[in-house]
Amino acid sequence: MSNQVTPFRDLKIDDIRKLIDDGYEVVDVREDWEWNKGHLPGARHVVLNTILSNPTAQKFRDRTIFVCAVGERSAVAAEMAVALGVKDVASFRGGTKAWKEAGLPLETP
């Protein structure tokens, strides 16, 4: 396992819940069909490919959590956000899967 340092925080569910309580924006980067099955309450939906194809078109708050299904795509989005100058970025390691498995509520559109 690599001890690679990332320019963003790669956090699990307990830390993510604290950040949400502290008012961080939650951005879900999954595909539309995944989003429609359920997402974290209050999350904003921005498909990862949208961020990658036109990164400057998206505006993210300085305190943003990126989430996907398990934490891979959210890490890519978090790295892109840091490159765009977003100050405080976290990727949710475990993602929506961990949220659901913890019995926490999901919203549907």
ABEGO torsion letter per residue (X at the ends): XBABBBABBBBBAAAAAAAAAAGBBBBBABBAAAAAAEBBBGBBBBBAAAAAABAAABBBBABBBBBBAAGAAAAAAAAAAAAAGBABBBBBBGEAAAAAAAGBBBBBX
